Amino acid sequence: MAPDPTRLFASPRARRRALFHALLATLLLVGVTILLRRQVAFLADAEAARAYVRGFGVWAPLALIVLQALQVVLVPVPGQVLAAVAGYLFGPWWGTLYNVVGIGIGSAAAFWLSRRFGRGYVERMVAEDALATFDGFVERRGLLTLFVLFLLPGLPDDAICFVGGLTHIPLRRLVVVAVVGRAPAFFLANVFGDLLATGDVGVAVGLLVFVTGLSALGYANRERIARRLNEWRR
C-alpha cells in the first residue's frame, strides 16, 4: 500500500517519539527558566541583551555562525530557532547574514560528508522516510528542483543536504542553491526575533502562525510535493 502523503507521521512509533521529544523539550525549557529566571529576565530586555552581546565583539557573531553550521550536520535544534535568536540579538539584516554564512558552511559540510562517506553514512544520518522520499530525486530533476525543495517551508532541509551530496552535481553549485533557497525562511525567522525585541508581539505572533501553518502544510504534503516535482518538465 502506498504511503498516505497527507499523514504527518510515518508510524505510531514515530508519533510517540515526536510527542516524547516535545514533552522533554517543554520540561527542559521550564526547568531552565526556573533555574535561570534572573538571566531570563535580563534577556527579556532586548536593548540590554543586545548591548551585552555587542560587548563580545566579533566572537558573538562567530559563535552564532558555528552553532548554525553545527545544527545542519548534527541536527540538535531546528535552524529557525537559532535564526529567531539571531534576529532578537542582532536585528533582521545582520542576523540573517550570520545565519546564511553558518548555513552555507553547514550545508557544504553535509554535502561533503555524504559524498565522502557514501550511502551508508547518509542512511545513518537521515530518517528513513525522508531518504525514501528524496533519494535520487535531485539527481533526476536537477538543481532547479533542489532550489524549490529548499525554498518550500516544512521540508527536511538538512536531510535534503545529505541526500543531495549523493549526486554528481558539483559541490559549489549545491551550496549556492542551498543558501539561496533557504535564505527567505531564515530571514522571516530573523524578522520574528526582531519583532519580539522591538515589542511588536502581535505582529510577531501573526508571522509565527503564518510561517508555522505553511511549514505544517509543507511537511504533511512532502510526498505529494516530491511526486509533483518529479513529474515536472516530463
Secondary structure by P-SEA (a helix, b strand, c coil): cccccccccccaaaaaaaaaaaaaaaaaaaaaaaaaaaaaaaaaaaaaaaaaaaaacaaaaaaaaaaaaaaaacccccaaaaaaaaaacccaaaaaaaaaaaaaaaaaaaaaaaaaccaaaaaacccaaaaaacccccccccaaaaaaaaaccccaaaaaaaaaaaccccaaaaaaaaaaaaaaaaaaaaaaaaaaaacaaaaaaaaaaaaaaaaaaaaaaaaaaaaaaaaccc
